[in-house]
Amino acid sequence: MAVDGAGDVVDNVETGAAAAPFTATGMKGPLTAVAACLGYKQGDRLPYLRATLYDNGIAIDLSEVDGIIVRVRPKSDTSFVVEGSGTADPNVTGGVIYAWRAGDLSVIGTMYVDVQPTWGTLQATFPDIGYIEIEVSL
């Protein structure tokens, strides 16, 4: 599930198609992301955040990514409270894993997440409209 800037849910469709090779001008959009676990308790570090990144409904190839940044911010704020390094999941095309660090899930409430893979000097933000939404409860 992804959420747009107005807080509305944006549906994502998994197509099962082969990974699209990434090129500097090859992204067609929309850039979407689907996360596996959307609910956590305050202070949790498991399960890891797992998301799959799509370009125009096709999982992207992350095999040659140089880095993956995962950012988290409260829905009610514009400042990111988490900015950490994720990894490409070798078992899932387009898959990203983020291992929560101590303190990452200390803020209670609805949180917005985005994922930024980099290829050299190029970066893309997933989803490109809105955020992945997770809930942190007491």
ZAGU-357256 format. One record per residue (C-alpha): residue number from 1; z negated, y, x negated. Coordinates in nm, 3 decimals. Layout:
residues N
+-----+---------+---------+---------+
!  nr !      up !   north !    east !
+-----+---------+---------+---------+
! NUM !       Z !       Y !       X !
...
+-----+---------+---------+---------+
This chain:
residues 138
+-----+---------+---------+---------+
!  nr !      up !   north !    east !
+-----+---------+---------+---------+
!   1 !   0.000 !   0.000 !   0.000 !
!   2 !   0.077 !   0.349 !  -0.122 !
!   3 !  -0.028 !   0.678 !   0.030 !
!   4 !   0.177 !   0.997 !   0.033 !
!   5 !   0.040 !   1.344 !  -0.038 !
!   6 !  -0.053 !   1.391 !   0.328 !
!   7 !  -0.265 !   1.075 !   0.324 !
!   8 !  -0.016 !   0.870 !   0.526 !
!   9 !   0.052 !   0.507 !   0.434 !
!  10 !   0.396 !   0.446 !   0.284 !
!  11 !   0.524 !   0.091 !   0.330 !
!  12 !   0.663 !  -0.091 !   0.026 !
!  13 !   0.901 !  -0.385 !   0.052 !
!  14 !   0.904 !  -0.663 !  -0.203 !
!  15 !   1.258 !  -0.791 !  -0.237 !
!  16 !   1.217 !  -1.078 !  -0.480 !
!  17 !   1.524 !  -0.949 !  -0.669 !
!  18 !   1.551 !  -0.966 !  -1.047 !
!  19 !   1.400 !  -0.692 !  -1.261 !
!  20 !   1.609 !  -0.383 !  -1.310 !
!  21 !   1.661 !  -0.293 !  -1.676 !
!  22 !   1.515 !   0.049 !  -1.750 !
!  23 !   1.740 !   0.323 !  -1.883 !
!  24 !   1.666 !   0.692 !  -1.927 !
!  25 !   1.888 !   0.787 !  -1.634 !
!  26 !   1.887 !   0.452 !  -1.457 !
!  27 !   1.600 !   0.504 !  -1.212 !
!  28 !   1.729 !   0.552 !  -0.861 !
!  29 !   1.401 !   0.592 !  -0.673 !
!  30 !   1.197 !   0.580 !  -0.474 !
!  31 !   0.943 !   0.469 !  -0.736 !
!  32 !   0.680 !   0.265 !  -0.554 !
!  33 !   0.373 !   0.062 !  -0.646 !
!  34 !   0.185 !  -0.211 !  -0.461 !
!  35 !  -0.174 !  -0.297 !  -0.560 !
!  36 !  -0.348 !  -0.631 !  -0.505 !
!  37 !  -0.712 !  -0.523 !  -0.456 !
!  38 !  -0.789 !  -0.205 !  -0.267 !
!  39 !  -1.167 !  -0.225 !  -0.220 !
!  40 !  -1.447 !  -0.209 !  -0.477 !
!  41 !  -1.823 !  -0.153 !  -0.485 !
!  42 !  -1.963 !   0.131 !  -0.694 !
!  43 !  -1.997 !   0.018 !  -1.057 !
!  44 !  -1.768 !  -0.287 !  -1.023 !
!  45 !  -1.553 !  -0.383 !  -1.320 !
!  46 !  -1.390 !  -0.682 !  -1.151 !
!  47 !  -1.143 !  -0.761 !  -1.017 !
!  48 !  -0.905 !  -0.578 !  -1.246 !
!  49 !  -0.663 !  -0.336 !  -1.084 !
!  50 !  -0.330 !  -0.516 !  -1.053 !
!  51 !  -0.021 !  -0.333 !  -0.934 !
!  52 !   0.350 !  -0.407 !  -0.927 !
!  53 !   0.592 !  -0.121 !  -0.997 !
!  54 !   0.927 !  -0.093 !  -0.817 !
!  55 !   1.236 !   0.124 !  -0.851 !
!  56 !   1.433 !   0.131 !  -0.527 !
!  57 !   1.261 !  -0.192 !  -0.412 !
!  58 !   1.330 !  -0.387 !  -0.734 !
!  59 !   1.045 !  -0.472 !  -0.972 !
!  60 !   1.103 !  -0.294 !  -1.303 !
!  61 !   1.116 !  -0.461 !  -1.642 !
!  62 !   0.811 !  -0.355 !  -1.843 !
!  63 !   0.878 !  -0.586 !  -2.139 !
!  64 !   0.969 !  -0.297 !  -2.370 !
!  65 !   0.718 !  -0.040 !  -2.246 !
!  66 !   0.536 !   0.154 !  -2.519 !
!  67 !   0.230 !   0.233 !  -2.311 !
!  68 !   0.089 !   0.239 !  -1.959 !
!  69 !  -0.154 !   0.508 !  -1.841 !
!  70 !  -0.360 !   0.448 !  -1.526 !
!  71 !  -0.509 !   0.759 !  -1.365 !
!  72 !  -0.768 !   0.773 !  -1.085 !
!  73 !  -0.894 !   1.074 !  -0.891 !
!  74 !  -1.102 !   1.125 !  -0.578 !
!  75 !  -0.896 !   1.202 !  -0.267 !
!  76 !  -1.099 !   1.520 !  -0.227 !
!  77 !  -1.029 !   1.651 !  -0.580 !
!  78 !  -0.727 !   1.727 !  -0.799 !
!  79 !  -0.895 !   1.627 !  -1.127 !
!  80 !  -0.856 !   1.274 !  -1.259 !
!  81 !  -1.190 !   1.104 !  -1.330 !
!  82 !  -1.028 !   0.804 !  -1.500 !
!  83 !  -0.742 !   0.803 !  -1.746 !
!  84 !  -0.711 !   0.471 !  -1.928 !
!  85 !  -0.462 !   0.231 !  -2.081 !
!  86 !  -0.318 !  -0.048 !  -1.872 !
!  87 !  -0.112 !  -0.344 !  -1.990 !
!  88 !   0.207 !  -0.506 !  -1.868 !
!  89 !   0.135 !  -0.839 !  -1.697 !
!  90 !   0.343 !  -1.100 !  -1.882 !
!  91 !   0.344 !  -1.324 !  -1.573 !
!  92 !   0.464 !  -1.070 !  -1.314 !
!  93 !   0.784 !  -0.868 !  -1.338 !
!  94 !   0.681 !  -0.504 !  -1.297 !
!  95 !   0.316 !  -0.606 !  -1.307 !
!  96 !   0.044 !  -0.384 !  -1.451 !
!  97 !  -0.319 !  -0.477 !  -1.520 !
!  98 !  -0.598 !  -0.226 !  -1.570 !
!  99 !  -0.939 !  -0.352 !  -1.683 !
! 100 !  -1.199 !  -0.118 !  -1.535 !
! 101 !  -1.432 !   0.033 !  -1.795 !
! 102 !  -1.802 !   0.104 !  -1.744 !
! 103 !  -1.828 !   0.412 !  -1.523 !
! 104 !  -1.469 !   0.405 !  -1.397 !
! 105 !  -1.577 !   0.321 !  -1.042 !
! 106 !  -1.889 !   0.538 !  -1.027 !
! 107 !  -1.757 !   0.785 !  -0.767 !
! 108 !  -1.793 !   0.666 !  -0.405 !
! 109 !  -1.511 !   0.730 !  -0.160 !
! 110 !  -1.136 !   0.711 !  -0.130 !
! 111 !  -0.964 !   0.725 !  -0.468 !
! 112 !  -0.600 !   0.792 !  -0.553 !
! 113 !  -0.441 !   0.594 !  -0.836 !
! 114 !  -0.111 !   0.637 !  -1.016 !
! 115 !   0.048 !   0.447 !  -1.303 !
! 116 !   0.257 !   0.601 !  -1.581 !
! 117 !   0.454 !   0.366 !  -1.806 !
! 118 !   0.618 !   0.523 !  -2.112 !
! 119 !   0.926 !   0.429 !  -2.307 !
! 120 !   0.931 !   0.642 !  -2.623 !
! 121 !   0.922 !   1.002 !  -2.502 !
! 122 !   1.018 !   0.906 !  -2.145 !
! 123 !   0.759 !   0.866 !  -1.872 !
! 124 !   0.772 !   0.780 !  -1.503 !
! 125 !   0.490 !   0.806 !  -1.247 !
! 126 !   0.445 !   0.533 !  -0.984 !
! 127 !   0.447 !   0.593 !  -0.698 !
! 128 !   0.659 !   0.907 !  -0.727 !
! 129 !   0.538 !   1.027 !  -0.385 !
! 130 !   0.170 !   0.988 !  -0.300 !
! 131 !  -0.071 !   0.744 !  -0.462 !
! 132 !  -0.206 !   0.391 !  -0.452 !
! 133 !  -0.524 !   0.423 !  -0.246 !
! 134 !  -0.845 !   0.230 !  -0.325 !
! 135 !  -1.187 !   0.256 !  -0.166 !
! 136 !  -1.513 !   0.259 !  -0.364 !
! 137 !  -1.820 !   0.194 !  -0.152 !
! 138 !  -2.196 !   0.180 !  -0.209 !
+-----+---------+---------+---------+
